[in-house]
Amino acid sequence: MISLKDKCFIAIALFYIAYLAFPLISSLTHIPIWSVCIFTSLALLMMYPYSINQNFIIWFIIYCVILIIYCICDHPFHINGMGSSNAAHRRLIIEIAWILPNILIASVVIKSKSIHIYEILGMGILIILFLSLLSLLPSLLTYSRILRENSTLVAAGEEEIANNLPGYTLMSCYVYFVPVLCYAFKKTSGLLKLFFLFTLSLFVFAIIKTEITTSFVSVVLLLLFTIIYKVGKGATSRTITNLMIFLVLFIIVYTSGFFHTILNILVDLYQGTSAESKFIEFRDMYLGKGQGHNLSVRKNLRMLSFQCFMNNPLIGSPGVGEHSSLLDRLGSMGILGFIPYMAMLLTNVKSWYKLMPDTPARFFYLAGILIVFVFLYLKGLFSGEGMLFLTVLLPVPLIYIYNFTKYKNE
């Protein structure tokens, strides 16, 4: 049986998850996101005070102490697109609000011995994200560019096209959930497999429409490796065989010129969008024309952040490039702030990895983590939604799906 306290925890956690991952909910309630974060954090701290006894939360506390010292000393640290133009205490509060609720939920679930928490929370996550993506379908079918144009207007501080649409950070997170759906497709059978195939197709369709190049490339590679990766009896030998076949086919495609044709198709597919110029530059690089302007500018911005770190490795220096969440933190905080932040993320990953129930779950979990860290390096934004997917929405459904298929087979 599940206790009343655990029922309250599940209700609070699912409300918080729905509020961040289902834009329609927040658009209907009009409750400020910061108040939801504060309520969730305070409620979980009062209900589960022992939840702070986790390595990743201890590292988070150390990270916060460093940021408080930076605030007192007026040191210009940079967080997720927020630099000195925002007051230091505001940056600190927002950073805490983005991180704390997520790691508290993760801590409670990790420490929990109740399979019912995994069951209800995992099922709730799948339902919330499925309905969230399904609610976008009419808008996407009506106007395919609505996601990117809406996020651009919101970022510019203008009126959004529709307030039930995701912002840029949430759109970036959709690809983080694809490993869960790939794992579910591999593990299930019958009608359930068809449901997860439909949900996976829904996510891929939405990811294409976000016009985020990194998301598109990540999902294509992930789908390819999902096809290659086998589960069940003789999985290792079959996976190796498929990998060898894929490598041979890739060499043929790359050397025959067909890869050029694929890039031309992608340029035409994204014609008139922000992704078009990037695929044109990929095509030019393939043809040996060197790195294009777009990629060079982004590379220079990341080097600018690294140069800020080199100017003062201990505490960093101002003037970061604002195009890499990891390098911006490294450049503006130095190793004094960067090490606790990275330790918090990595110890959380380690805690969840130990709980992954089988090899395929570990494989798809690490695939998701790899994608997350690619985004942390390549993108300058990684807010509450990113932390939510990293710490809760990626690992919990993987464990739930394993338990569900295991008990169903038994």
Sequence and secondary structure as in RCSB ss.txt:
>XXXX:A:sequence
MISLKDKCFIAIALFYIAYLAFPLISSLTHIPIWSVCIFTSLALLMMYPYSINQNFIIWFIIYCVILIIYCICDH
PFHINGMGSSNAAHRRLIIEIAWILPNILIASVVIKSKSIHIYEILGMGILIILFLSLLSLLPSLLTYSRILREN
STLVAAGEEEIANNLPGYTLMSCYVYFVPVLCYAFKKTSGLLKLFFLFTLSLFVFAIIKTEITTSFVSVVLLLLF
TIIYKVGKGATSRTITNLMIFLVLFIIVYTSGFFHTILNILVDLYQGTSAESKFIEFRDMYLGKGQGHNLSVRKN
LRMLSFQCFMNNPLIGSPGVGEHSSLLDRLGSMGILGFIPYMAMLLTNVKSWYKLMPDTPARFFYLAGILIVFVF
LYLKGLFSGEGMLFLTVLLPVPLIYIYNFTKYKNE
>XXXX:A:secstr
   HHHHHHHHHHHHHHHHHH HHHHHHH   HHHHHHHHHHHHHHH GGGG SHHHHHHHHHHHHHHHHHHTT 
   BTTB TTS HHHHHHHHHHHHHHHHHHHHHHHH   HHHHHHHHHHHHHHHHHHHHHHHHHHHH TTHHHHH
HHHHHTTS  S TTS  HHHHHHHHHHHHHHHHHHHH  HHHHHHHHHHHHHHHHHHHHHT HHHHHHHHHHHHH
HHH   STTHHHHHHHHHHHHHHHHHHHHHHTHHHHHHHHHHHHTTTSTTHHHHHHHHHHHTT    HHHHHHHH
HHHHHHHHHHH TTT  S   SS HHHHHHHHHHHHHHHHHHHHHHHHHHHHHHH  SHHHHHHHHHHHHHHHHH
HHH S   HHHHHIIIIITHHHHHHHHHHHHHHH 
